[in-house]
Each structure stands twice: as structure tokens, then as C-alpha cells.
Amino acid sequence: MPETFKRVAINVSPLEFSRKDFVDEVKKLLDKYQIPAHFLELEITEQTLVVNFSLFAEKMKQMQKMGIRFSIDDFGTGYSSLSYLKLLPVNMLKIDRTFIRDIGIDKNDDAIVRTIIMMAKNLVFEVIAEGVENKEQLDFLLANDCQLFQGYYFSKPVAVAEFVKQLMDNNKNND
């Protein structure tokens, strides 16, 4: 991977995460493909946390010791408590696209996004906005100190080979 590559985020379902051998299986895959653990970020939803909090928290701590990072996907759309943020080894909050979609249009979404960004920064979490589809949304997020984004504004989903090609091309353009 190019030097500019930071990590890849993978959504993990509650069913996958609850598998007894999940931690061992991830470790085996990292070893098999010789991928440093710090290149991997697992995205879990708030719903995942509600299923079996103590078991999932323990698995997260084991994996974080390996170097794997965690983000809470679709933050703010579930039923969980903010206390999870201090109890779990979380590195990132991912602002759900439902809040991003109407920034600049709906003042409530503007306020929610600003608050999530500020809260994440104060808790020393990274924050990523999902569903960024236009320059106005990007400008709003940048003006409010959000530095990580995903969405169609940057790329539609692509196959693995195209993804690697885009990374390499982007790396060449940054030289």
C-alpha cells in the first residue's frame, strides 16, 4: 500500500461480532495476509453494543491490544447511552448520513453535526462524516473541523482492483 494509506474500515454485524471465535479468526486473517493490525478499523453499530455489552466490550479490548481500531457507525441513530463512549475502547465516531444529508438546509442537522464533532474532539476521538455528496456539505464539515469523510462526492463503490488502482494513482499525484 502507498505510504499515504492509513487504514481500511470494515462493517461488522452483531451476528459476526458475537461469534465465539471472532477475535481468533480476525487474528488468523491478519497473520495469513500479513496485514498489520493498525491498518484495520472495525465499524460497529450502536445496536451491536446493546446485544451483549460486556462480552463485546471484552472482545473490543482484546482486539484493540492487537492494534485494531474501532468506530461506532451511524452514531446518534441508535438507542445506546453516551456512557458507552467512556466504557468502550472506541477511536472514532461516524456521523450518520441522515444528519449529513440536510446540513446547510436544516438548522437542527447543522447543530447535531457540530455537536457530534465537538464531542468527539473533546473525547479525543476521530470523527468521520458518511454520505458526503456535494461540495457544500464538505465545506460545512471542514469549517466545523471534521477532517475525514466518505461518500459519493469522493467515489462511488468500486471493486477491490479499482480501489487499489485509485490509491496508487492518488499516491502518485501527491508526490
Wavefront OBJ file of the C-alpha trace (Angstrom):
o trace
v 0.000 0.000 0.000
v 1.197 3.557 -0.564
v 2.611 5.472 2.407
v -0.478 7.691 2.429
v -2.710 4.692 3.192
v -3.969 4.864 6.772
v -6.482 2.031 7.248
v -9.498 0.257 5.870
v -12.794 0.251 7.738
v -14.974 -2.838 7.709
v -18.563 -3.041 8.945
v -19.116 -5.905 11.362
v -22.610 -7.189 12.018
v -23.787 -8.058 15.532
v -24.042 -11.694 14.409
v -20.424 -11.782 13.222
v -19.143 -9.988 16.304
v -20.990 -12.385 18.617
v -19.277 -15.445 17.127
v -17.223 -17.173 19.805
v -14.131 -17.367 17.559
v -14.396 -13.859 16.094
v -11.226 -12.454 17.711
v -9.168 -15.531 16.819
v -10.498 -15.537 13.253
v -9.571 -11.880 12.708
v -6.087 -12.523 14.101
v -5.658 -15.548 11.781
v -6.675 -13.463 8.756
v -4.301 -10.651 9.668
v -1.467 -13.186 10.044
v -2.376 -15.078 6.870
v -2.391 -11.948 4.700
v 0.430 -10.246 6.651
v -1.648 -7.164 7.364
v -0.534 -5.012 10.291
v -3.437 -4.699 12.726
v -3.241 -0.885 12.760
v -4.450 -0.917 9.136
v -7.794 -2.353 10.274
v -10.725 -0.447 11.712
v -13.870 -2.309 12.634
v -17.127 -0.397 12.445
v -19.798 -1.483 14.872
v -23.258 -0.034 15.213
v -24.835 1.124 18.428
v -27.263 -1.790 18.005
v -24.323 -4.214 18.280
v -23.456 -2.819 21.692
v -26.944 -3.351 23.069
v -26.930 -7.102 22.353
v -24.280 -8.202 24.893
v -22.347 -5.203 26.125
v -19.872 -6.879 28.476
v -18.917 -9.646 26.021
v -18.474 -7.221 23.141
v -16.504 -4.766 25.280
v -14.080 -7.547 26.238
v -13.629 -8.596 22.602
v -13.028 -4.976 21.615
v -10.364 -4.583 24.313
v -8.580 -7.760 23.157
v -8.575 -6.578 19.578
v -7.531 -3.056 20.456
v -4.471 -4.511 22.246
v -3.600 -6.109 18.885
v -3.713 -2.639 17.281
v -7.163 -2.811 15.690
v -9.202 0.386 15.888
v -12.953 0.724 16.413
v -15.542 3.202 15.298
v -19.197 3.493 16.168
v -21.062 3.564 12.880
v -24.305 5.506 12.398
v -23.648 7.384 15.618
v -26.702 9.101 17.054
v -29.305 6.949 15.342
v -29.493 4.083 17.842
v -30.726 3.650 21.366
v -27.453 3.443 23.230
v -26.262 5.606 26.053
v -23.470 8.132 25.838
v -21.870 6.219 28.712
v -20.703 3.661 26.112
v -18.276 6.274 24.856
v -16.345 6.201 28.097
v -16.659 2.453 28.721
v -15.560 1.114 25.328
v -12.220 1.276 23.539
v -13.603 3.433 20.723
v -11.348 5.518 18.476
v -13.829 7.130 16.119
v -17.418 8.270 15.752
v -19.022 8.054 12.349
v -21.740 10.646 11.792
v -24.689 9.006 10.084
v -25.638 10.192 6.612
v -29.140 11.135 7.816
v -27.570 14.122 9.611
v -25.190 14.980 6.743
v -27.866 14.938 4.048
v -29.562 18.174 5.187
v -26.701 20.216 6.617
v -26.994 23.723 5.303
v -30.735 23.127 4.852
v -31.947 22.079 8.299
v -30.560 24.086 11.233
v -31.208 21.136 13.571
v -28.960 18.883 11.499
v -26.332 21.636 11.468
v -26.442 21.763 15.266
v -26.362 17.974 15.675
v -23.356 17.612 13.370
v -21.472 20.438 15.105
v -22.225 18.868 18.494
v -21.058 15.393 17.470
v -17.834 16.830 16.042
v -17.185 18.902 19.169
v -17.985 15.995 21.485
v -15.714 13.641 19.520
v -12.857 16.139 19.590
v -13.274 16.693 23.351
v -13.201 12.920 23.920
v -10.102 12.685 21.682
v -11.920 10.576 19.084
v -11.577 10.984 15.384
v -14.799 11.783 13.592
v -15.831 10.822 10.076
v -18.867 12.017 8.167
v -20.597 9.477 5.948
v -22.803 10.271 2.991
v -20.957 13.381 1.796
v -22.389 14.008 -1.654
v -21.633 17.628 -2.532
v -19.156 20.472 -2.038
v -21.486 22.417 0.255
v -21.601 19.516 2.720
v -17.831 19.125 2.526
v -17.283 22.863 3.090
v -19.591 22.841 6.126
v -17.785 19.853 7.620
v -14.337 21.334 7.005
v -15.425 24.655 8.545
v -16.522 22.702 11.631
v -13.227 20.803 11.985
v -14.290 17.448 10.551
v -11.338 16.055 8.603
v -12.478 12.599 7.483
v -15.248 11.860 5.002
v -16.794 9.201 2.877
v -19.455 9.411 0.231
v -20.237 9.668 -3.435
v -18.624 13.107 -3.616
v -15.298 11.252 -3.495
v -16.121 7.932 -5.165
v -18.913 5.512 -5.769
v -18.278 1.948 -4.544
v -15.641 0.193 -6.645
v -14.179 -3.297 -6.929
v -11.012 -4.096 -4.972
v -8.724 -3.829 -8.019
v -10.115 -0.379 -8.873
v -9.787 0.708 -5.226
v -6.098 -0.254 -5.159
v -5.557 1.492 -8.511
v -7.184 4.677 -7.176
v -4.983 4.556 -4.067
v -1.853 4.146 -6.144
v -2.885 6.900 -8.589
v -3.689 9.219 -5.689
v -0.298 8.467 -4.140
v 1.468 9.323 -7.428
v -0.441 12.618 -7.659
v 0.635 13.558 -4.108
v 4.364 13.065 -4.851
l 1 2 3 4 5 6 7 8 9 10 11 12 13 14 15 16 17 18 19 20 21 22 23 24 25 26 27 28 29 30 31 32 33 34 35 36 37 38 39 40 41 42 43 44 45 46 47 48 49 50 51 52 53 54 55 56 57 58 59 60 61 62 63 64 65 66 67 68 69 70 71 72 73 74 75 76 77 78 79 80 81 82 83 84 85 86 87 88 89 90 91 92 93 94 95 96 97 98 99 100 101 102 103 104 105 106 107 108 109 110 111 112 113 114 115 116 117 118 119 120 121 122 123 124 125 126 127 128 129 130 131 132 133 134 135 136 137 138 139 140 141 142 143 144 145 146 147 148 149 150 151 152 153 154 155 156 157 158 159 160 161 162 163 164 165 166 167 168 169 170 171 172 173 174 175
